[in-house]
Amino acid sequence: MNRLFKYDKAVNSMLFALQQLGGRTDMHKLCKILYFADQKHLSIYGRSITGDNYIAMQYGPVPSCVDDILKALRGDSFFSANIEIEELKKSIIFDNKFILRSFASPDMEELSETDVECLSYAIDICKDKNFGELTELSHGLAWSNTQQGRVISVKDILREAGDEESYVDYIADGLKLQTAFM
């Protein structure tokens, strides 16, 4: 289990992205928006927005916990009848296996100004890209340095963002400490 994952931030990040995209998008685009937003926030502010781990999958990084939430929302999970998921189904539904639609606005109290800044950045770079372009865009250093199906290291995510090695080590060490004390 990912102890740094922030369920409310992740859900409100998804709702914010969906709202900015007109209330509808596909899972792939949503996952790439979260990846690039988390990467930027981690690089600039030293923490990710969602706290999620990203898994190297065939079509790029996938946020592990968010993917589980989306599968549960779609009904493809043992946890589909979970109370939190049942509540979330009032806000986000699937039109088909891949397209999500939202009926609710994000709770902006859950998102900081820097969260919104980095989410907006990621939305801007992803919104007009198709599946293939997003896949290519997300197949950077972090993805290519990770075996498929494995967690992408925070260090590689930061290296891909262009951060210096001393900063990469500093942030990675800080996250290890944070996890140890939870």
Secondary structure, DSSP 8 states (H G I E B T S, - for coil): --TT--HHHHHHHHHHHHHHTTTEEEHHHHHHHHHHHHHHHHHHHSS-SS---EEEETTEEEEHHHHHHHHHHHT-SGGGG-HHHHHHTTTEEESSSSEEEE-S---GGGS-HHHHHHHHHHHHHHTT--HHHHHHHH-SHHHHTS-TTSB--HHHHHHHTT--HHHHHHHHHHHHHHHHT-
